[in-house]
Amino acid sequence: MILSIVVLAVVFTWANPRFGSVENLQNLLYQVAVPLIVVVGTTMVIQMGSIDLSVQGVMGASGMAWILMSPNSRLAVDFGPWAWVAALALGLGLGLLAGIVHARLKVPSFVVTLGTWYIGLGIGVLLYGNGMLPSLTSETLARWPTRLTLGVPNAFWLAAAALGLGLLVMNYTRLGRGILAIGNNETIAGAMGLPVASIKIMAFAVAGLLSALAGILATMQLGSGSPDIGSGQLFTVIPAAVIAGTALSGGEGGVVRSALGVFLLILLNNGLVLAGVDPDFQSGIFGAILVVAIIAVSWPLRGRLKVAK
């Protein structure tokens, strides 16, 4: 992954020297922040052998809840830190809902999280309403994601904190070890006494919480509320995890690998723009390069990645 990132960086710098500028590197870190937060939770779920499709809905609902409780152009309110608490609690609640239905009622995660996506989207649409577009009126909040700390955007520092938390959970807690055990063999994990259902519920709850955090950050970056604030994120984070070696059947990969996958995809998109590729062809080229990258990374590991028909 690191070699692929370096090669792409060299190629795009050759195509356009602006790619390697400090300003563009800061822009890359800014762009990578939201998907980096999401991919941490998504990776935990995938490592169990499950899937989480609820990202866009949770981001939309939580982002709308946050902005309507923060200084905005529609409502003359400011709940301060409680806006964060409420929005994160909403994401946590949606994650818990998906986890409980999946783990206790034995409904496939694909179906459950698809439904949760639309529940979150419905909440976001209801909060959006038919009134004035809710825009941030606090300059401090609106500028916080782009403000630099030690030369790095605050948005990336928030994402780095989420990544560090995910790394600690996966490597040094019972939850992390339980997730990997379930992904490797759920039957054996249960036979060894692991609380499989509880671990699954907690993993989906963490994923919902992180999606909510990403929704808040994306809303701050946009400066206004939108139920579709998470549009397209799902099609970045899941390919990023797969490219990085996280098996869709579970038990393989890690949050750091997935983070590198996100960096690769965001770098690729940024490089195509700076290289002057026609916007009409960018999606096609991006998809073709993505397929080649997945094959290049996964083919040598196809036995261990447990790819199935």
C-alpha positions as CSV (number, residue, x, y, z in Angstrom):
1,M,0.0,0.0,0.0
2,I,2.7,2.4,0.9
3,L,4.6,1.7,-2.3
4,S,1.5,2.2,-4.3
5,I,0.9,5.6,-2.6
6,V,4.5,6.7,-3.3
7,V,4.3,5.6,-6.9
8,L,1.1,7.5,-7.5
9,A,2.4,10.6,-5.7
10,V,5.5,10.6,-8.0
11,V,3.4,10.1,-11.1
12,F,1.0,12.9,-10.3
13,T,3.8,15.2,-9.2
14,W,5.4,14.7,-12.6
15,A,2.1,15.4,-14.3
16,N,1.5,18.5,-12.3
17,P,4.2,20.0,-9.9
18,R,1.3,21.6,-7.8
19,F,0.5,18.1,-6.6
20,G,3.5,18.0,-4.3
21,S,3.0,21.5,-2.9
22,V,2.5,22.1,0.8
23,E,-1.0,23.6,0.0
24,N,-2.1,20.5,-1.9
25,L,-0.7,18.2,0.8
26,Q,-2.7,20.1,3.4
27,N,-5.8,19.9,1.1
28,L,-5.3,16.1,0.8
29,L,-5.2,15.8,4.6
30,Y,-8.4,17.9,4.8
31,Q,-10.2,15.7,2.1
32,V,-9.1,12.4,3.8
33,A,-10.5,13.3,7.2
34,V,-14.2,12.3,6.9
35,P,-13.6,8.9,5.1
36,L,-10.8,8.2,7.5
37,I,-13.1,8.4,10.5
38,V,-15.8,6.3,8.8
39,V,-13.4,3.6,7.7
40,V,-12.3,2.9,11.3
41,G,-15.8,1.7,12.2
42,T,-16.5,0.1,8.9
43,T,-13.3,-2.0,9.2
44,M,-14.3,-3.3,12.6
45,V,-17.6,-4.5,11.2
46,I,-16.1,-6.0,8.1
47,Q,-13.5,-7.8,10.3
48,M,-16.4,-9.7,11.9
49,G,-17.5,-10.9,8.5
50,S,-20.4,-8.4,8.5
51,I,-21.1,-5.3,6.4
52,D,-22.3,-1.8,7.3
53,L,-24.2,0.1,4.6
54,S,-25.8,2.6,7.0
55,V,-23.0,5.2,6.8
56,Q,-24.8,7.7,4.6
57,G,-28.0,7.7,6.6
58,V,-26.3,7.9,10.0
59,M,-24.1,10.8,8.7
60,G,-27.1,12.7,7.4
61,A,-29.2,12.3,10.5
62,S,-26.4,13.1,12.9
63,G,-25.2,16.1,10.9
64,M,-28.6,17.6,10.7
65,A,-29.2,17.1,14.4
66,W,-25.9,18.7,15.2
67,I,-26.3,21.8,13.1
68,L,-29.9,22.5,14.3
69,M,-28.6,22.5,17.9
70,S,-25.6,24.7,17.0
71,P,-25.7,28.4,15.9
72,N,-27.6,28.3,12.6
73,S,-29.6,30.5,10.3
74,R,-32.9,28.7,10.9
75,L,-33.1,28.4,14.7
76,A,-31.9,31.0,17.3
77,V,-30.4,28.3,19.5
78,D,-27.0,27.2,20.7
79,F,-26.8,24.1,22.9
80,G,-23.0,24.1,22.7
81,P,-21.4,20.7,23.7
82,W,-24.9,19.2,24.0
83,A,-25.3,19.5,20.2
84,W,-22.3,17.1,19.9
85,V,-23.7,14.8,22.6
86,A,-27.1,14.6,20.9
87,A,-25.8,14.0,17.4
88,L,-23.3,11.3,18.6
89,A,-26.0,9.7,20.7
90,L,-28.2,9.5,17.6
91,G,-25.5,7.8,15.6
92,L,-24.8,5.4,18.6
93,G,-28.5,4.6,18.8
94,L,-28.8,3.8,15.1
95,G,-25.7,1.6,15.4
96,L,-27.1,-0.2,18.4
97,L,-30.4,-0.7,16.6
98,A,-28.6,-2.3,13.6
99,G,-26.4,-4.4,15.9
100,I,-29.3,-5.7,18.1
101,V,-31.5,-6.7,15.1
102,H,-28.5,-8.4,13.4
103,A,-27.1,-10.2,16.5
104,R,-30.3,-11.0,18.4
105,L,-32.8,-11.5,15.6
106,K,-30.2,-13.1,13.2
107,V,-31.1,-10.8,10.3
108,P,-28.2,-10.5,7.8
109,S,-26.2,-7.4,8.3
110,F,-26.6,-6.4,4.7
111,V,-30.4,-6.1,5.1
112,V,-30.3,-4.6,8.5
113,T,-27.8,-1.8,7.7
114,L,-29.5,-1.1,4.4
115,G,-32.7,-0.5,6.4
116,T,-30.8,1.6,9.0
117,W,-29.4,3.7,6.1
118,Y,-33.0,4.7,5.1
119,I,-34.1,5.2,8.7
120,G,-31.2,7.6,9.2
121,L,-32.0,9.3,5.8
122,G,-35.6,9.7,6.8
123,I,-34.6,11.3,10.1
124,G,-32.3,13.6,8.2
125,V,-35.1,14.6,5.8
126,L,-37.6,15.2,8.6
127,L,-35.0,17.5,10.4
128,Y,-34.2,19.3,7.1
129,G,-37.9,20.0,6.6
130,N,-39.3,22.6,4.2
131,G,-37.9,25.7,5.8
132,M,-34.8,27.7,5.4
133,L,-31.5,25.9,4.7
134,P,-29.8,25.6,8.1
135,S,-26.3,27.2,7.7
136,L,-23.7,27.7,10.4
137,T,-23.6,31.2,11.7
138,S,-20.6,30.6,13.9
139,E,-17.4,31.6,12.1
140,T,-15.4,29.7,14.8
141,L,-17.2,26.4,14.0
142,A,-17.2,27.0,10.2
143,R,-13.5,27.6,10.1
144,W,-12.4,25.1,12.6
145,P,-11.9,22.1,10.2
146,T,-9.6,24.2,7.9
147,R,-7.7,25.9,10.7
148,L,-4.1,24.6,10.8
149,T,-2.5,23.2,14.0
150,L,1.2,22.5,13.6
151,G,0.7,22.9,9.8
152,V,-2.0,20.3,9.6
153,P,-5.8,20.9,9.3
154,N,-7.8,20.4,12.5
155,A,-10.1,18.0,10.5
156,F,-7.2,15.6,10.0
157,W,-6.2,15.8,13.7
158,L,-9.8,14.7,14.6
159,A,-9.6,11.9,12.1
160,A,-6.2,10.9,13.5
161,A,-7.6,10.7,17.0
162,A,-10.4,8.4,15.7
163,L,-7.8,6.2,14.0
164,G,-5.7,6.0,17.1
165,L,-8.8,5.1,19.2
166,G,-9.7,2.4,16.7
167,L,-6.1,1.0,16.8
168,L,-6.2,0.8,20.6
169,V,-9.6,-0.9,20.6
170,M,-8.5,-3.5,18.0
171,N,-5.1,-4.3,19.5
172,Y,-5.5,-3.9,23.3
173,T,-9.1,-4.6,24.3
174,R,-11.4,-7.7,24.5
175,L,-13.7,-6.1,22.0
176,G,-11.0,-6.0,19.4
177,R,-9.8,-9.5,20.0
178,G,-13.4,-10.7,20.0
179,I,-14.1,-9.0,16.7
180,L,-11.2,-10.9,15.1
181,A,-12.1,-14.2,16.7
182,I,-15.7,-13.9,15.3
183,G,-14.4,-13.0,11.9
184,N,-12.1,-16.1,11.9
185,N,-14.7,-18.5,13.0
186,E,-17.9,-17.4,14.8
187,T,-18.9,-20.9,15.8
188,I,-15.6,-21.6,17.6
189,A,-15.6,-18.2,19.1
190,G,-19.0,-18.9,20.7
191,A,-17.9,-22.4,21.8
192,M,-14.9,-20.8,23.6
193,G,-17.3,-18.7,25.7
194,L,-17.1,-15.3,23.9
195,P,-20.3,-13.3,24.1
196,V,-20.7,-13.2,20.3
197,A,-24.0,-11.2,20.2
198,S,-22.7,-8.6,22.6
199,I,-19.5,-8.1,20.7
200,K,-21.4,-7.7,17.4
201,I,-23.7,-5.1,19.0
202,M,-20.8,-3.1,20.4
203,A,-19.0,-3.2,17.0
204,F,-22.0,-1.8,15.2
205,A,-22.5,0.8,18.0
206,V,-18.9,2.0,17.6
207,A,-19.4,2.1,13.8
208,G,-22.6,4.2,14.2
209,L,-20.8,6.5,16.7
210,L,-17.9,7.1,14.2
211,S,-20.3,7.7,11.3
212,A,-22.1,10.3,13.4
213,L,-18.7,12.0,14.2
214,A,-17.9,12.0,10.4
215,G,-21.4,13.5,9.8
216,I,-20.7,16.3,12.2
217,L,-17.3,17.0,10.6
218,A,-18.7,16.9,7.1
219,T,-21.4,19.3,8.1
220,M,-18.8,21.7,9.5
221,Q,-16.8,21.5,6.3
222,L,-19.9,22.2,4.2
223,G,-21.1,25.0,6.5
224,S,-24.7,23.9,6.2
225,G,-26.9,20.9,6.9
226,S,-27.9,18.3,4.3
227,P,-29.5,14.8,4.7
228,D,-27.1,13.7,1.9
229,I,-24.0,14.9,3.6
230,G,-22.6,11.3,3.5
231,S,-23.3,10.7,-0.2
232,G,-20.5,8.7,-1.8
233,Q,-18.6,7.8,1.4
234,L,-19.7,4.2,1.4
235,F,-18.2,3.8,-2.1
236,T,-14.9,5.1,-0.7
237,V,-14.5,3.3,2.6
238,I,-15.5,-0.2,1.6
239,P,-13.2,-0.3,-1.5
240,A,-10.5,1.3,0.6
241,A,-10.7,-1.5,3.2
242,V,-10.8,-4.2,0.5
243,I,-7.8,-2.8,-1.3
244,A,-5.9,-2.7,2.0
245,G,-6.5,-6.4,2.5
246,T,-9.5,-6.5,4.8
247,A,-11.4,-9.7,3.9
248,L,-15.1,-9.3,3.4
249,S,-15.5,-12.7,5.0
250,G,-13.8,-11.4,8.2
251,G,-10.7,-12.2,10.3
252,E,-8.2,-10.3,8.1
253,G,-7.0,-6.7,7.8
254,G,-6.8,-3.8,10.2
255,V,-7.7,-0.1,10.7
256,V,-4.2,1.1,9.7
257,R,-4.3,-0.8,6.5
258,S,-7.8,0.6,5.7
259,A,-6.5,4.1,6.5
260,L,-3.8,3.6,3.9
261,G,-6.5,2.5,1.4
262,V,-8.4,5.7,2.1
263,F,-5.3,7.7,1.5
264,L,-4.7,5.9,-1.8
265,L,-8.2,6.6,-3.1
266,I,-8.3,10.2,-2.1
267,L,-4.8,10.8,-3.5
268,L,-5.9,9.1,-6.8
269,N,-8.9,11.4,-7.1
270,N,-7.0,14.5,-6.2
271,G,-4.2,13.6,-8.7
272,L,-6.7,13.0,-11.5
273,V,-8.1,16.5,-11.0
274,L,-4.7,18.2,-10.9
275,A,-3.6,16.2,-13.9
276,G,-6.3,17.9,-15.9
277,V,-8.3,14.7,-16.7
278,D,-11.6,15.6,-18.2
279,P,-14.4,15.4,-15.5
280,D,-16.4,13.3,-17.9
281,F,-13.7,10.6,-17.9
282,Q,-12.6,10.9,-14.3
283,S,-15.1,8.4,-12.9
284,G,-14.3,5.8,-15.6
285,I,-10.5,6.2,-15.1
286,F,-10.9,6.1,-11.3
287,G,-12.9,2.9,-11.5
288,A,-10.5,1.2,-13.9
289,I,-7.5,2.1,-11.7
290,L,-9.4,0.9,-8.7
291,V,-10.1,-2.5,-10.2
292,V,-6.4,-2.9,-11.2
293,A,-5.3,-1.8,-7.7
294,I,-7.6,-4.4,-6.1
295,I,-6.4,-7.1,-8.4
296,A,-2.7,-6.2,-7.8
297,V,-3.1,-6.1,-4.0
298,S,-5.5,-9.1,-3.6
299,W,-4.2,-11.6,-6.1
300,P,-1.0,-12.6,-4.2
301,L,-3.1,-12.9,-1.0
302,R,-6.2,-14.6,-2.5
303,G,-5.8,-17.7,-0.4
304,R,-5.6,-15.8,2.9
305,L,-8.3,-13.3,1.9
306,K,-10.9,-16.0,1.8
307,V,-12.4,-14.7,-1.4
308,A,-15.6,-16.8,-2.2
309,K,-18.0,-17.0,-5.0
